[in-house]
Amino acid sequence: MKPKVCIIFTGGTISMTVDKEIGAAIPTLSGEQILSMVSNINKIADIEVINFSELPGPHITFDKLFELRQVILDKLNDTEITGVILTHGTDTLEESAYFLDLTLNHSKPLVVTGAMRNSQELGYDGSSNLAAAVCTVISENALNKGVLVVLNNVVNLASEVTKTNTLSLDTFKSPYGKIGIIDNNDLILYRNIAKRQYINTDKIQKNVDLIKVAMDMDDALIKFSVDNGAKGLIIEGMGRGNLPPKVLRGVKYALKKDVLVVVVSRCHAGRVFCSYGYEGGGKELMDLGVIMGGEMSGPKARIKLMLALGAQLSKEAINKLF
């Protein structure tokens, strides 16, 4: 008996064709139309299709993600379903995948995939990515791995992966390396998961801003965010999480207003730490009560803080999460 897989289509480049009037790609294809381009997929799995939306990646919202999460959870709880695949625009794919990784606690696999080329471009990768996603989701090796991101026959953890190139088919990478690959229709794992986190909440605090630090910046953006009602701030600092002195003034201002501040690094890999003791260095930030965000990227740290605040966790609990 073949496994049964539910594929939820949300839009993105994988569903796009070029509109002749505007001369650019927009979402138009249904799930059934996309699946018709995936040859022989019916030989390895029975497919259930849900056409959830036709949205490009930048149009996805947290309200939509909570709706999507419930649809996914219902299907994961269906005893006939082996696992769920979600197609998604690649611009925000890593954020949606991480949101779902944090808010779903299920043994069955959820795989997120998409495409870098639309269906009318040479070398359309949507069909091959979808085939690889099916091969992943039906594998016993995918159980208890959280949310997996599969493109270009490479399998990454949602908690680690990021889009590294605006064009390349192998754009999705982890600074710690892929967890596995699809080879001859099989999921081959190279390593396991060090840890998984789960935040039990159906609410999110949307007033969390993300600010990237650059040389000689001041505190204007931070003060604006705080005065505009921010409940949390993610600061992408330099190197190990260090800040220019004028930015430090803004951090102190935010902390006095009881705004939670998390510092991560603008570097692609590596964690922040209290290595430096000069003004604005990581040691001073930690002593002030700033939460050190480990090795997280800014966008993912923002999602984690939004969910943690939505769950009304204490500052101590949030500090532990990071």
C-alpha positions, -999 to +999 in steps of 0.1 A: +000+000+000+014+034-010+018+061+016-006+091+014+008+126+013-010+159+016+005+188-004-007+223+006+000+249-021+003+285-011+017+302-042+052+314-048+075+310-078+067+273-081+031+283-091+040+312-113+037+319-150+046+351-169+018+375-175+021+387-210+006+422-203+030+431-175+059+409-186+066+395-152+058+363-132+027+360-110+011+331-092-014+314-115-010+276-114-032+253-092-017+225-072-031+200-097-014+218-126+019+218-108+016+181-100+009+173-136+045+184-143+060+159-118+064+126-137+058+092-120+051+107-086+019+086-084+041+055-084+055+062-049+026+080-031-010+089-032-014+126-032-041+148-016-040+184-028-051+215-009-050+248-028-047+271+002-037+304-015-020+320-045+004+343-026+040+353-034+064+350-005+064+387+005+026+386+009+026+359+036+014+373+070+014+358+105-024+357+104-021+335+073+005+313+090-017+306+120-045+296+096-020+274+077-007+259+109-042+246+118-047+231+084-013+214+086-020+201+122-054+187+111-037+167+083-008+156+105-034+142+130-051+123+102-042+086+106-043+081+068-017+108+061+020+099+063+032+135+061+026+170+048+043+191+022+040+228+020+049+248-012+059+284-004+075+314-020+113+313-014+116+350-002+100+342+032+102+304+031+128+302+059+107+324+082+075+305+076+093+271+080+108+283+113+075+296+126+059+262+119+089+244+134+085+263+167+047+260+169+041+224+158+051+195+180+045+164+159+064+132+151+052+131+114+073+151+089+064+185+075+085+194+044+086+229+029+096+234-007+094+259-035+112+270-067+137+295-079+125+295-115+089+299-127+073+273-149+080+292-181+117+296-175+143+272-188+152+247-161+120+251-141+130+234-107+095+233-092+087+197-104+120+182-092+118+200-059+083+187-053+094+152-062+123+154-037+099+167-011+076+137-016+106+113-014+116+130+019+082+131+035+075+094+030+108+083+045+110+069+080+142+089+084+121+121+083+102+112+115+108+134+146+130+158+127+107+189+129+102+209+098+125+201+069+133+224+039+139+205+006+152+221-026+178+211-052+178+175-037+193+190-005+175+186+029+180+213+056+166+220+090+141+248+092+158+260+124+191+265+105+185+271+068+186+305+051+183+318+015+219+328+005+216+338-031+189+356-051+192+334-081+210+301-076+191+268-074+212+258-044+204+290-026+191+274+007+220+265+030+228+260+066+260+274+082+263+239+099+258+219+067+228+201+053+211+174+073+208+151+043+201+147+005+178+129-018+197+102-038+179+077-060+146+087-044+158+079-009+164+103+020+201+099+031+208+116+065+243+129+074+236+140+109+208+143+135+192+172+153+211+187+183+179+201+198+144+211+190+123+239+205+085+242+209+065+273+219+030+264+229+010+294+218-018+305+195-009+342+198+019+363+186+032+397+196+036+416+163+052+447+177+088+433+175+112+453+152+144+442+136+172+467+133+205+460+115+236+479+128+262+495+106+292+517+112+286+550+130+248+545+134+230+563+161+200+555+183+173+572+161+158+539+148+157+523+182+140+553+198+115+555+170+106+518+174+102+521+212+082+553+210+060+537+183+050+509+207+076+481+202+074+454+228+106+438+217+137+446+196+161+424+176+194+441+171+217+427+144+250+437+159+285+435+147+307+404+150+301+388+184+272+411+190+289+444+196+274+479+190+286+514+183+284+537+214+255+558+199+235+527+192+241+516+229+223+548+240+192+535+222+194+501+238+196+517+273+165+538+263+146+506+253+155+487+284+143+516+306+110+514+288+108+477+296+113+467+260+130+433+256+162+436+235+178+406+219+212+409+202+223+386+173+251+390+148+248+404+113+274+378+103+261+348+084+274+322+110+286+321+145+271+330+179+271+362+198+290+362+232+302+385+259+338+385+246+344+422+246+344+447+275+346+480+257+316+504+255+289+487+235+307+453+237+289+421+244+299+420+281+283+454+288+252+445+268+247+413+288+253+431+321+226+456+311+200+428+307+202+424+269+194+388+258+222+372+238+206+355+208+232+328+202+237+319+165+203+329+153+197+351+123+178+384+128+145+373+110+144+340+129+152+356+162+123+380+156+099+351+150+111+334+182+107+366+203+072+373+188+060+339+197+076+340+232+059+373+239+027+360+225+029+331+249+035+356+278+067+339+288+089+355+315+121+373+306+140+344+323+122+318+302+128+339+270+165+342+279+166+304+282+149+300+248+177+320+232 
